[in-house]
Amino acid sequence: MPAAALKPKPLPTQSTAKRSVQLDLPYVPVEKRPLPPGRPRDWYVTHNRRLKAMRLAIALLDLGVYMPNQARNEKIRSTAELIGVHSPSDTTCHMVRALLRYSR
């Protein structure tokens, strides 16, 4: 096992979880690549919404939120603020809960 994998993660600065959580803060966005040209606008909107929902679902899992019924819109929006993305719409929040449902 590489030595880097043996290093413990830094402790989070804030957490609302009931147990201790190892959260890497701040989240660093991955390098952006241009999207393919020539698609309908709706495709780009859906693609970006799915990416945002995936980022939020991963952050919620890191915070200890594993069940969709634990992820109310307020919790998802506060997590979005924590990781530095714009507040999600109701549709995106619904998508986040769907991802959590299938993460088990």
C-alpha positions, -999 to 999 in steps of 0.1 A, spaced: 0 0 0 14 34 -9 25 57 20 0 84 8 -29 60 14 -18 55 50 -20 92 59 -52 101 79 -76 126 64 -77 160 81 -105 166 106 -135 186 93 -139 222 105 -177 218 108 -201 189 108 -237 184 116 -234 146 116 -240 126 148 -208 108 144 -173 120 135 -169 125 98 -137 127 78 -145 154 53 -120 168 29 -125 206 30 -125 226 9 -138 206 -21 -116 213 -51 -134 211 -84 -120 189 -110 -105 204 -141 -133 215 -165 -133 203 -201 -154 219 -228 -187 201 -235 -193 187 -270 -208 213 -294 -239 210 -315 -262 194 -289 -297 209 -280 -297 233 -251 -318 209 -230 -290 183 -232 -265 208 -216 -290 218 -189 -296 181 -180 -259 172 -181 -249 201 -158 -278 192 -134 -267 156 -132 -231 167 -124 -243 190 -97 -266 163 -82 -237 138 -82 -214 163 -64 -241 170 -38 -248 133 -33 -211 126 -27 -208 154 -2 -239 142 16 -225 107 18 -193 122 32 -214 140 59 -231 108 69 -264 113 51 -271 79 36 -309 77 33 -331 98 9 -355 107 37 -325 123 56 -318 146 27 -345 173 28 -342 202 4 -328 224 33 -301 199 40 -291 196 4 -290 234 -1 -269 239 31 -245 212 18 -243 231 -16 -233 262 3 -207 242 23 -191 228 -9 -193 261 -28 -219 255 -55 -251 275 -63 -282 265 -44 -299 237 -63 -335 237 -76 -362 214 -64 -356 192 -95 -319 189 -86 -327 181 -50 -351 153 -62 -322 140 -84 -299 140 -54 -323 119 -34 -326 95 -63 -289 91 -64 -288 84 -26 -316 58 -31 -294 39 -55 -261 43 -36 -270 15 -12 
